[in-house]
């Protein structure tokens, strides 16, 4: 059998490095106006303006209350219905003794919900993205702004390259995205 070499995959994305935030924001706005593909900015600074409110605290509270109610209900069922034992003349539904375990189960549920919810909101569930392989992104943690464009075809790739050059990109790197 004869194996043929695979054809090289043409790059479908660009990563442009900028030295200032203003130039990168202008380039991002021009790319979005030209509709050349999906453009995204990677920055060493947090985005301007107030942060978006998160639903994570409400989610954690709800799961915590459900965990505490579940533990309380399980103890109530076990002591009143399943195994009604007379221990020291105490009534079967002695709810004050159920509170410590219900509280601990609620705290455990809150912690687990917060860890899983924060991971899901931050995108930790995705294993790898091809954007992570771009060499220019290493500079975004120090002092550079990088605009990454995913173009649907070669014409959009050429148009996005010309827009990035006009906006003053310091370096433009082609990538498979």
GROMACS elastic network, one bead per residue, 0.5 to 0.9 nm:
[ bonds ]
;  ai    aj funct       b0    kb
    4     7     6  0.89381   500
    5     8     6  0.88092   500
    6     9     6  0.85855   500
    7    10     6  0.89284   500
    9    12     6  0.88000   500
    9   176     6  0.76211   500
   10   154     6  0.88470   500
   10   175     6  0.85722   500
   10   176     6  0.71703   500
   11    14     6  0.80333   500
   11   154     6  0.86289   500
   11   157     6  0.88369   500
   11   174     6  0.60588   500
   11   175     6  0.51091   500
   11   177     6  0.73220   500
   12   149     6  0.84675   500
   12   150     6  0.61554   500
   12   151     6  0.54930   500
   12   152     6  0.68647   500
   12   153     6  0.68587   500
   12   154     6  0.71216   500
   12   157     6  0.67747   500
   12   174     6  0.75936   500
   12   175     6  0.64948   500
   12   176     6  0.54599   500
   12   177     6  0.60679   500
   13   148     6  0.71100   500
   13   149     6  0.53235   500
   13   151     6  0.55756   500
   13   152     6  0.85858   500
   13   157     6  0.67822   500
   13   173     6  0.84475   500
   13   174     6  0.58746   500
   13   175     6  0.51457   500
   13   176     6  0.59435   500
   13   177     6  0.56936   500
   14   147     6  0.79969   500
   14   148     6  0.56668   500
   14   149     6  0.52186   500
   14   150     6  0.68618   500
   14   151     6  0.80780   500
   14   157     6  0.74921   500
   14   160     6  0.80011   500
   14   161     6  0.73849   500
   14   172     6  0.65985   500
   14   173     6  0.55897   500
   14   175     6  0.58202   500
   14   176     6  0.84232   500
   14   177     6  0.85766   500
   15   134     6  0.75140   500
   15   135     6  0.89706   500
   15   136     6  0.69400   500
   15   137     6  0.83270   500
   15   146     6  0.63717   500
   15   147     6  0.56293   500
   15   149     6  0.64879   500
   15   171     6  0.81297   500
   15   172     6  0.56017   500
   15   173     6  0.50519   500
   15   174     6  0.64111   500
   15   175     6  0.73021   500
   16    24     6  0.87789   500
   16   136     6  0.77164   500
   16   145     6  0.82505   500
   16   146     6  0.54290   500
   16   147     6  0.52361   500
   16   148     6  0.65120   500
   16   149     6  0.85098   500
   16   161     6  0.86487   500
   16   164     6  0.68841   500
   16   165     6  0.87287   500
   16   169     6  0.57965   500
   16   170     6  0.71492   500
   16   171     6  0.56266   500
   16   173     6  0.63127   500
   16   174     6  0.88290   500
   17    24     6  0.81669   500
   17   136     6  0.67191   500
   17   137     6  0.85703   500
   17   139     6  0.85399   500
   17   140     6  0.87733   500
   17   144     6  0.65749   500
   17   145     6  0.57889   500
   17   147     6  0.66647   500
   17   148     6  0.89859   500
   17   169     6  0.56649   500
   17   170     6  0.54647   500
   17   171     6  0.52444   500
   17   172     6  0.64620   500
   17   173     6  0.84559   500
   18    21     6  0.74176   500
   18    23     6  0.67066   500
   18    24     6  0.59169   500
   18   144     6  0.59940   500
   18   145     6  0.50786   500
   18   146     6  0.60913   500
   18   147     6  0.79391   500
   18   168     6  0.73193   500
   18   169     6  0.51948   500
   18   170     6  0.55141   500
   18   171     6  0.75387   500
   19    22     6  0.89504   500
   19    23     6  0.76612   500
   19    24     6  0.80580   500
   19   143     6  0.74584   500
   19   144     6  0.54305   500
   19   145     6  0.63581   500
   19   146     6  0.88795   500
   19   169     6  0.80313   500
   19   170     6  0.71220   500
   20    23     6  0.55793   500
   20    24     6  0.65177   500
   20    25     6  0.88556   500
   20   143     6  0.86577   500
   20   144     6  0.71629   500
   20   145     6  0.67450   500
   21    24     6  0.51662   500
   21    25     6  0.61569   500
   21    26     6  0.86495   500
   21    43     6  0.79290   500
   21   144     6  0.82684   500
   21   145     6  0.64069   500
   22    25     6  0.51753   500
   22    26     6  0.62176   500
   22    27     6  0.86352   500
   23    26     6  0.51283   500
   23    27     6  0.61774   500
   23    28     6  0.86084   500
   23   145     6  0.89262   500
   23   167     6  0.64671   500
   23   168     6  0.70683   500
   23   169     6  0.80709   500
   24    27     6  0.50365   500
   24    28     6  0.60998   500
   24    29     6  0.85962   500
   24    41     6  0.75574   500
   24   145     6  0.64268   500
   24   146     6  0.72460   500
   24   147     6  0.67504   500
   24   164     6  0.89910   500
   24   167     6  0.78515   500
   24   168     6  0.87142   500
   24   169     6  0.81005   500
   25    28     6  0.50060   500
   25    29     6  0.61300   500
   25    30     6  0.85839   500
   25    41     6  0.79532   500
   25   147     6  0.87888   500
   26    29     6  0.51459   500
   26    30     6  0.61736   500
   26    31     6  0.86155   500
   26   167     6  0.70795   500
   27    30     6  0.50925   500
   27    31     6  0.60990   500
   27    32     6  0.85725   500
   27   147     6  0.78106   500
   27   163     6  0.70941   500
   27   164     6  0.61399   500
   27   166     6  0.85014   500
   27   167     6  0.56233   500
   27   168     6  0.84305   500
   27   169     6  0.85539   500
   28    31     6  0.51460   500
   28    32     6  0.61641   500
   28    33     6  0.85557   500
   28    39     6  0.66643   500
   28    40     6  0.72849   500
   28    41     6  0.71128   500
   28   147     6  0.69048   500
   28   164     6  0.87598   500
   29    32     6  0.51726   500
   29    33     6  0.60986   500
   29    34     6  0.86335   500
   30    33     6  0.50353   500
   30    34     6  0.61352   500
   30    35     6  0.86039   500
   30   163     6  0.70983   500
   30   164     6  0.86538   500
   30   167     6  0.86193   500
   31    34     6  0.51408   500
   31    35     6  0.61755   500
   31    36     6  0.62789   500
   31    37     6  0.78377   500
   31    38     6  0.85688   500
   31    39     6  0.67899   500
   31   149     6  0.83131   500
   31   159     6  0.89614   500
   31   160     6  0.65748   500
   31   163     6  0.69304   500
   31   164     6  0.80905   500
   32    35     6  0.50775   500
   32    36     6  0.70819   500
   32    37     6  0.76737   500
   32    38     6  0.77585   500
   32    39     6  0.68350   500
   33    36     6  0.82910   500
   34    37     6  0.85676   500
   34   159     6  0.84839   500
   34   160     6  0.82874   500
   34   163     6  0.88431   500
   35    38     6  0.78921   500
   35    39     6  0.89771   500
   35   156     6  0.84098   500
   36    39     6  0.81850   500
   36   149     6  0.80763   500
   36   150     6  0.81839   500
   36   151     6  0.61014   500
   36   152     6  0.77131   500
   36   153     6  0.89107   500
   36   155     6  0.86414   500
   36   157     6  0.72354   500
   36   159     6  0.70428   500
   36   160     6  0.61980   500
   37   149     6  0.64387   500
   37   150     6  0.54845   500
   37   152     6  0.62184   500
   37   153     6  0.88962   500
   37   156     6  0.71194   500
   37   157     6  0.84270   500
   37   160     6  0.84374   500
   38   148     6  0.81716   500
   38   149     6  0.56444   500
   38   150     6  0.51571   500
   38   151     6  0.67692   500
   38   152     6  0.86993   500
   39   147     6  0.67997   500
   39   148     6  0.56234   500
   39   150     6  0.64316   500
   39   151     6  0.85714   500
   40   146     6  0.83590   500
   40   147     6  0.56711   500
   40   148     6  0.52772   500
   40   149     6  0.64923   500
   40   150     6  0.87113   500
   41   145     6  0.71667   500
   41   146     6  0.58763   500
   41   148     6  0.63955   500
   41   149     6  0.89427   500
   42    45     6  0.88674   500
   42   137     6  0.74856   500
   42   140     6  0.64424   500
   42   141     6  0.89866   500
   42   144     6  0.86215   500
   42   145     6  0.58901   500
   42   146     6  0.51545   500
   42   147     6  0.62553   500
   42   148     6  0.77448   500
   43    46     6  0.71659   500
   43    47     6  0.80068   500
   43   140     6  0.55181   500
   43   141     6  0.74025   500
   43   143     6  0.82431   500
   43   144     6  0.68529   500
   43   146     6  0.66288   500
   43   147     6  0.87037   500
   44   139     6  0.83912   500
   44   140     6  0.50820   500
   44   142     6  0.61861   500
   44   143     6  0.61586   500
   44   144     6  0.67167   500
   44   145     6  0.68319   500
   45    48     6  0.85229   500
   45   140     6  0.88171   500
   45   141     6  0.85428   500
   45   143     6  0.88042   500
   45   145     6  0.89845   500
   46    49     6  0.89622   500
   47    50     6  0.84469   500
   47    51     6  0.81043   500
   48    51     6  0.83282   500
   50    53     6  0.87852   500
   51    54     6  0.87774   500
   53    56     6  0.89920   500
   54    57     6  0.71546   500
   54    58     6  0.84781   500
   54   121     6  0.89715   500
   55    58     6  0.55280   500
   55    59     6  0.62085   500
   55    60     6  0.87173   500
   56    60     6  0.60312   500
   56    61     6  0.85358   500
   56   113     6  0.86006   500
   56   114     6  0.69704   500
   56   117     6  0.64616   500
   56   118     6  0.71535   500
   56   121     6  0.83657   500
   57    60     6  0.50878   500
   57    61     6  0.60942   500
   57    62     6  0.85844   500
   57   114     6  0.78123   500
   58    61     6  0.50776   500
   58    62     6  0.61431   500
   58    63     6  0.86417   500
   59    62     6  0.52082   500
   59    63     6  0.62508   500
   59    64     6  0.85375   500
   59   110     6  0.87516   500
   59   113     6  0.74635   500
   59   114     6  0.80678   500
   59   117     6  0.80034   500
   60    63     6  0.51956   500
   60    64     6  0.59782   500
   60    65     6  0.85725   500
   60   109     6  0.78368   500
   60   110     6  0.51159   500
   60   111     6  0.77319   500
   60   112     6  0.84666   500
   60   113     6  0.54289   500
   60   114     6  0.57230   500
   60   117     6  0.80257   500
   61    64     6  0.50118   500
   61    65     6  0.61083   500
   61    66     6  0.85346   500
   61   110     6  0.65877   500
   61   113     6  0.88217   500
   62    65     6  0.52327   500
   62    66     6  0.61927   500
   62    67     6  0.85994   500
   62   110     6  0.83552   500
   63    66     6  0.50300   500
   63    67     6  0.60575   500
   63    68     6  0.86192   500
   63   106     6  0.78144   500
   63   109     6  0.60933   500
   63   110     6  0.61539   500
   63   113     6  0.66177   500
   64    67     6  0.50253   500
   64    68     6  0.61701   500
   64    69     6  0.85084   500
   64   105     6  0.78623   500
   64   107     6  0.62814   500
   64   108     6  0.75783   500
   64   111     6  0.83023   500
   64   113     6  0.79269   500
   65    68     6  0.51294   500
   65    69     6  0.60094   500
   65    70     6  0.83856   500
   65   106     6  0.60932   500
   65   107     6  0.89801   500
   65   109     6  0.83109   500
   65   110     6  0.83500   500
   66    69     6  0.50774   500
   66    70     6  0.59135   500
   66    71     6  0.85660   500
   66   106     6  0.73519   500
   66   109     6  0.81458   500
   67    70     6  0.50424   500
   67    71     6  0.62025   500
   67    72     6  0.85815   500
   67   102     6  0.76107   500
   67   103     6  0.87111   500
   67   105     6  0.57995   500
   67   107     6  0.81072   500
   67   108     6  0.79405   500
   67   109     6  0.55958   500
   67   110     6  0.81066   500
   68    71     6  0.51940   500
   68    72     6  0.61204   500
   68    73     6  0.84946   500
   68    99     6  0.87307   500
   68   101     6  0.81670   500
   68   103     6  0.58612   500
   68   104     6  0.76132   500
   68   105     6  0.54969   500
   68   107     6  0.79243   500
   68   109     6  0.80022   500
   69    72     6  0.50458   500
   69    73     6  0.59527   500
   69    74     6  0.84444   500
   69   102     6  0.69164   500
   69   105     6  0.88666   500
   69   106     6  0.78527   500
   70    73     6  0.50740   500
   70    74     6  0.60245   500
   70    75     6  0.86170   500
   70   102     6  0.77724   500
   70   105     6  0.83970   500
   70   106     6  0.87064   500
   71    74     6  0.50711   500
   71    75     6  0.62178   500
   71    76     6  0.85370   500
   71    98     6  0.82974   500
   71   101     6  0.69907   500
   71   103     6  0.84196   500
   71   104     6  0.89306   500
   71   105     6  0.63244   500
   71   106     6  0.79400   500
   72    75     6  0.52726   500
   72    76     6  0.61215   500
   72    77     6  0.86269   500
   72    95     6  0.83884   500
   72    98     6  0.60953   500
   72    99     6  0.71426   500
   72   101     6  0.76408   500
   72   102     6  0.52134   500
   72   103     6  0.87559   500
   72   105     6  0.89837   500
   73    77     6  0.60659   500
   73    78     6  0.85152   500
   73   102     6  0.88052   500
   74    77     6  0.51676   500
   74    78     6  0.61117   500
   74    79     6  0.86365   500
   75    78     6  0.50808   500
   75    79     6  0.60718   500
   75    80     6  0.83105   500
   75    95     6  0.89198   500
   75    98     6  0.65267   500
   75   101     6  0.87299   500
   75   102     6  0.85501   500
   76    79     6  0.53770   500
   76    80     6  0.57618   500
   76    81     6  0.76868   500
   76    92     6  0.85355   500
   76    93     6  0.65883   500
   76    94     6  0.84279   500
   76    95     6  0.76495   500
   76    98     6  0.77096   500
   77    80     6  0.53931   500
   77    81     6  0.51626   500
   77    82     6  0.62236   500
   77    83     6  0.83215   500
   78    81     6  0.59297   500
   78    83     6  0.56818   500
   78    84     6  0.75472   500
   79    82     6  0.64250   500
   79    83     6  0.53813   500
   79    84     6  0.51765   500
   79    85     6  0.71214   500
   79    92     6  0.60001   500
   79    93     6  0.68316   500
   79    94     6  0.85444   500
   80    83     6  0.65065   500
   80    84     6  0.50407   500
   80    85     6  0.82688   500
   80    92     6  0.52340   500
   80    93     6  0.59045   500
   81    84     6  0.61350   500
   81    92     6  0.88144   500
   84    92     6  0.60480   500
   85    92     6  0.70864   500
   86    89     6  0.59194   500
   86    90     6  0.64731   500
   86    91     6  0.73187   500
   86    92     6  0.71132   500
   87    90     6  0.57411   500
   87    91     6  0.82407   500
   87    92     6  0.86016   500
   88    91     6  0.89398   500
   90    93     6  0.83571   500
   90    94     6  0.69521   500
   91    94     6  0.57596   500
   92    95     6  0.88477   500
   93    96     6  0.89786   500
   94    97     6  0.61081   500
   94    98     6  0.73489   500
   95    98     6  0.51613   500
   95    99     6  0.69131   500
   96    99     6  0.56091   500
   96   100     6  0.82374   500
   97   100     6  0.68940   500
   97   101     6  0.82371   500
   98   101     6  0.59229   500
   98   102     6  0.62402   500
   98   103     6  0.87365   500
   99   102     6  0.50475   500
   99   103     6  0.59591   500
   99   104     6  0.86072   500
  100   103     6  0.51244   500
  100   104     6  0.62710   500
  100   105     6  0.86717   500
  101   104     6  0.50774   500
  101   105     6  0.61037   500
  101   106     6  0.84963   500
  102   105     6  0.51431   500
  102   106     6  0.61166   500
  102   107     6  0.86994   500
  103   106     6  0.50732   500
  103   107     6  0.62912   500
  103   108     6  0.87004   500
  104   107     6  0.51164   500
  104   108     6  0.62076   500
  104   109     6  0.86271   500
  105   108     6  0.50579   500
  105   109     6  0.61618   500
  105   110     6  0.86537   500
  106   109     6  0.50880   500
  106   110     6  0.62125   500
  106   111     6  0.87254   500
  107   110     6  0.50693   500
  107   111     6  0.62439   500
  107   112     6  0.86727   500
  108   111     6  0.52374   500
  108   112     6  0.62405   500
  108   113     6  0.85552   500
  109   112     6  0.52276   500
  109   113     6  0.59965   500
  109   114     6  0.84814   500
  110   113     6  0.51312   500
  110   114     6  0.60051   500
  110   115     6  0.86217   500
  111   114     6  0.51666   500
  111   115     6  0.62406   500
  111   116     6  0.86556   500
  112   115     6  0.52961   500
  112   116     6  0.61767   500
  112   117     6  0.83158   500
  113   116     6  0.53060   500
  113   117     6  0.56851   500
  113   118     6  0.82490   500
  114   117     6  0.50639   500
  114   118     6  0.57924   500
  114   119     6  0.83260   500
  115   118     6  0.53447   500
  115   119     6  0.61879   500
  115   120     6  0.86734   500
  116   119     6  0.51689   500
  116   120     6  0.62161   500
  116   121     6  0.87074   500
  117   120     6  0.50806   500
  117   121     6  0.61049   500
  117   122     6  0.85293   500
  118   121     6  0.51166   500
  118   122     6  0.60078   500
  118   123     6  0.84824   500
  118   124     6  0.84627   500
  119   122     6  0.52764   500
  119   123     6  0.61548   500
  119   124     6  0.50308   500
  119   125     6  0.66230   500
  120   123     6  0.53039   500
  120   124     6  0.60606   500
  120   125     6  0.60025   500
  120   126     6  0.89291   500
  121   124     6  0.77570   500
  121   125     6  0.89089   500
  122   125     6  0.82377   500
  123   126     6  0.60070   500
  123   127     6  0.89153   500
  124   127     6  0.71535   500
  126   129     6  0.76388   500
  128   131     6  0.85155   500
  128   132     6  0.72548   500
  129   132     6  0.56686   500
  129   133     6  0.77979   500
  129   177     6  0.82440   500
  130   133     6  0.56000   500
  130   134     6  0.76022   500
  130   175     6  0.85688   500
  130   176     6  0.71347   500
  130   177     6  0.54207   500
  131   134     6  0.57073   500
  131   137     6  0.81713   500
  131   148     6  0.80240   500
  131   175     6  0.82585   500
  131   176     6  0.83610   500
  131   177     6  0.63604   500
  132   135     6  0.82206   500
  132   137     6  0.72541   500
  132   138     6  0.89641   500
  133   136     6  0.88879   500
  133   137     6  0.80811   500
  133   175     6  0.86041   500
  134   137     6  0.58060   500
  134   138     6  0.78759   500
  134   173     6  0.80462   500
  134   174     6  0.87174   500
  134   175     6  0.69125   500
  135   138     6  0.58828   500
  135   139     6  0.80540   500
  135   173     6  0.83483   500
  136   139     6  0.58079   500
  136   140     6  0.74366   500
  136   144     6  0.86856   500
  136   146     6  0.69893   500
  136   171     6  0.85906   500
  136   172     6  0.87270   500
  136   173     6  0.75659   500
  137   140     6  0.53024   500
  137   141     6  0.76821   500
  137   144     6  0.85127   500
  137   145     6  0.84610   500
  137   146     6  0.66489   500
  138   141     6  0.62933   500
  138   142     6  0.79048   500
  138   144     6  0.89140   500
  139   142     6  0.54142   500
  139   143     6  0.63160   500
  139   144     6  0.54385   500
  139   145     6  0.77570   500
  139   146     6  0.82225   500
  140   143     6  0.59281   500
  140   145     6  0.56390   500
  140   146     6  0.66152   500
  141   144     6  0.74323   500
  141   145     6  0.89640   500
  147   164     6  0.87658   500
  149   157     6  0.82221   500
  149   160     6  0.75454   500
  149   177     6  0.87612   500
  150   157     6  0.80310   500
  150   176     6  0.87555   500
  150   177     6  0.64190   500
  151   154     6  0.73434   500
  151   155     6  0.84743   500
  151   156     6  0.56479   500
  151   157     6  0.53765   500
  151   160     6  0.79823   500
  151   177     6  0.87628   500
  152   155     6  0.84872   500
  152   156     6  0.66558   500
  152   157     6  0.76797   500
  153   156     6  0.55077   500
  153   157     6  0.63419   500
  153   158     6  0.89161   500
  154   158     6  0.62016   500
  154   159     6  0.86423   500
  155   158     6  0.51750   500
  155   159     6  0.62692   500
  155   160     6  0.86147   500
  156   159     6  0.50284   500
  156   160     6  0.60194   500
  156   161     6  0.84992   500
  157   160     6  0.51705   500
  157   161     6  0.61701   500
  157   162     6  0.87800   500
  158   161     6  0.50931   500
  158   162     6  0.63787   500
  158   163     6  0.87485   500
  159   162     6  0.52283   500
  159   163     6  0.62834   500
  159   164     6  0.86920   500
  160   163     6  0.50363   500
  160   164     6  0.61250   500
  160   165     6  0.85769   500
  161   164     6  0.51466   500
  161   165     6  0.61664   500
  161   166     6  0.86345   500
  161   172     6  0.78037   500
  162   165     6  0.50889   500
  162   166     6  0.61414   500
  162   167     6  0.86464   500
  163   166     6  0.51406   500
  163   167     6  0.62694   500
  163   168     6  0.89015   500
  164   167     6  0.51182   500
  164   168     6  0.65466   500
  164   169     6  0.57045   500
  164   172     6  0.79795   500
  165   168     6  0.53183   500
  165   169     6  0.54560   500
  165   170     6  0.82888   500
  165   171     6  0.87834   500
  165   172     6  0.82095   500
  166   169     6  0.76144   500
  168   171     6  0.89254   500
  169   172     6  0.67719   500
